[in-house]
Amino acid sequence: LRAIREGRPIGGVVAPGPAPARPPQPPPRYDREKATVYCDLVLDLAASAESLWPHVANTDRFTKAAGLAAIAFSDEPADGGGASTTGTFRAFGLNLVWTEHPFEWVQGREHGVYREYSAGPLRALWNRVRLVPREDGWTRLLLVVRAITGGVIGKVAAMMELERKLPRRMTEVYRR
């Protein structure tokens, strides 16, 4: 154990060093407080946060269950290390393309992401899901989505999807 703590080889195995520093992220181009489209959903669910987390955390499975188009991601090496992740999918009859910023993740409790769009009706989107355990064993799920749109058509499309359809879809998926 001492050799491991000191980072010395043990029978040809070297203890891992500290994780490399993450390259600095550029500041967001958009201000969340200027979002004009909102989806706030609060659901009380008859399950513990621990039992819900695997379902909430599996974002690919969730996307499919919600009836949303599959998302394709690609990574490109970034200057100074790391990678830039681009996501694409089809919605509103349009192709949406965005830069995916690193997920914020608190195991068993919440996750969130910020996306900056380069194609489609959106300019920016913030999405956060939080599980709050209740004293009675149930869990309060909080979904908060904020979006900045581009143009009148983008605003109308985003309002239809995010403010009208998304809450119904999410309620159906989370209540299953």
C-alpha positions in Angstrom: 0.0 0.0 0.0 2.8 2.4 0.8 4.2 1.9 -2.8 0.8 2.7 -4.2 0.5 5.9 -2.1 3.9 7.0 -3.1 3.3 6.2 -6.8 6.0 3.6 -7.1 5.7 0.5 -9.4 4.4 -2.7 -7.9 5.2 -5.8 -9.9 5.2 -3.8 -13.1 2.0 -1.8 -12.2 2.3 1.9 -11.7 -0.3 3.7 -9.6 -2.2 6.3 -11.6 -1.2 9.9 -11.0 -3.6 12.7 -10.6 -6.1 13.3 -13.4 -4.9 15.8 -16.0 -6.2 19.3 -15.6 -9.3 20.0 -17.8 -8.7 22.7 -20.4 -10.5 26.0 -19.5 -13.9 26.3 -21.1 -14.8 29.5 -23.0 -17.4 31.6 -21.2 -21.0 31.2 -22.5 -22.0 33.5 -25.3 -25.5 33.8 -24.0 -27.0 34.8 -20.7 -29.5 32.4 -19.2 -31.4 35.3 -17.6 -32.3 36.5 -21.1 -34.0 33.3 -22.0 -37.5 33.9 -23.5 -38.8 30.3 -23.6 -39.3 28.3 -20.4 -40.3 24.8 -19.3 -40.6 24.3 -15.5 -42.0 21.0 -14.4 -42.4 19.8 -10.8 -43.5 16.2 -10.3 -43.9 14.2 -7.1 -43.1 10.6 -7.8 -43.9 7.5 -5.7 -40.3 6.3 -5.7 -37.0 7.0 -4.0 -34.4 9.3 -5.6 -32.0 6.3 -5.6 -34.4 4.2 -7.6 -35.2 7.0 -10.0 -31.6 8.1 -10.7 -30.7 5.3 -13.1 -33.6 6.3 -15.3 -33.0 10.1 -15.0 -29.3 9.7 -15.6 -29.6 7.6 -18.8 -30.2 10.6 -21.1 -30.1 8.5 -24.3 -32.8 6.1 -23.1 -34.8 9.1 -21.8 -34.6 10.9 -25.2 -36.0 7.8 -26.9 -38.7 7.2 -24.3 -39.8 10.9 -24.7 -40.2 10.3 -28.5 -37.5 12.7 -29.4 -35.1 12.2 -32.3 -31.9 10.4 -31.6 -29.0 12.7 -31.0 -25.7 12.2 -32.9 -22.5 13.4 -31.2 -19.0 14.0 -32.6 -15.9 15.0 -30.8 -13.1 17.2 -32.3 -9.8 17.8 -30.6 -9.7 21.3 -29.1 -6.8 23.7 -29.1 -5.0 23.3 -25.8 -6.2 19.8 -25.1 -9.6 18.2 -24.6 -12.3 18.0 -27.2 -15.2 20.0 -28.5 -18.4 18.1 -28.7 -21.0 18.8 -31.4 -24.5 17.4 -31.2 -27.1 17.2 -34.0 -30.7 16.0 -34.3 -33.8 16.9 -36.2 -36.7 18.7 -34.6 -39.4 21.2 -35.8 -38.6 19.9 -39.3 -35.2 21.4 -39.0 -31.6 20.2 -38.3 -30.3 21.5 -35.0 -26.6 21.7 -34.5 -25.0 22.8 -31.2 -21.8 22.8 -29.2 -22.3 20.7 -26.1 -20.7 22.2 -23.0 -19.6 19.8 -20.2 -22.4 18.2 -18.2 -22.8 19.3 -14.6 -23.4 16.1 -12.7 -24.1 15.3 -9.1 -24.4 11.5 -8.8 -27.8 10.5 -7.5 -29.2 14.0 -7.4 -29.0 16.2 -10.5 -27.5 16.9 -13.9 -27.6 19.8 -16.2 -26.2 20.9 -19.6 -25.7 24.1 -21.6 -25.8 24.0 -25.4 -24.9 26.8 -27.9 -26.6 26.3 -31.2 -25.2 27.1 -34.6 -28.1 25.8 -36.7 -31.8 25.6 -36.1 -34.4 27.8 -34.3 -32.5 28.0 -31.0 -29.4 30.0 -30.0 -28.9 28.6 -26.5 -30.5 26.0 -24.2 -30.1 25.2 -20.5 -31.5 22.0 -19.1 -31.4 20.8 -15.5 -33.1 17.8 -13.8 -32.9 17.6 -10.0 -34.3 14.9 -7.6 -35.2 16.0 -4.1 -36.0 13.3 -1.6 -39.1 13.8 0.4 -39.7 12.7 4.0 -42.4 10.3 3.0 -40.1 8.3 0.7 -41.4 9.9 -2.5 -39.2 12.2 -4.7 -39.9 15.6 -6.1 -38.5 15.9 -9.6 -37.7 19.4 -10.9 -37.1 19.9 -14.6 -36.0 23.4 -15.6 -35.4 24.3 -19.3 -34.5 27.8 -20.6 -34.0 28.7 -24.2 -33.0 31.7 -26.3 -34.4 31.6 -29.8 -33.4 33.1 -33.1 -36.2 35.0 -34.9 -40.0 34.8 -34.8 -40.2 31.3 -36.3 -37.7 30.0 -33.8 -39.6 31.5 -30.9 -42.9 30.0 -32.1 -41.4 26.6 -32.7 -39.6 26.6 -29.4 -42.6 27.7 -27.5 -44.7 24.9 -29.1 -42.1 22.3 -28.3 -40.7 23.4 -24.9 -43.6 25.1 -23.3 -46.5 22.9 -24.6 -45.3 19.5 -25.8 -42.3 18.9 -23.5 -44.1 19.2 -20.2 -46.7 16.6 -21.3 -44.0 14.3 -22.7 -41.8 14.5 -19.6 -44.8 13.9 -17.3 -45.7 10.8 -19.3 -42.1 9.5 -19.3 -41.4 10.2 -15.6 -44.7 8.7 -14.4 -44.0 5.4 -16.1 
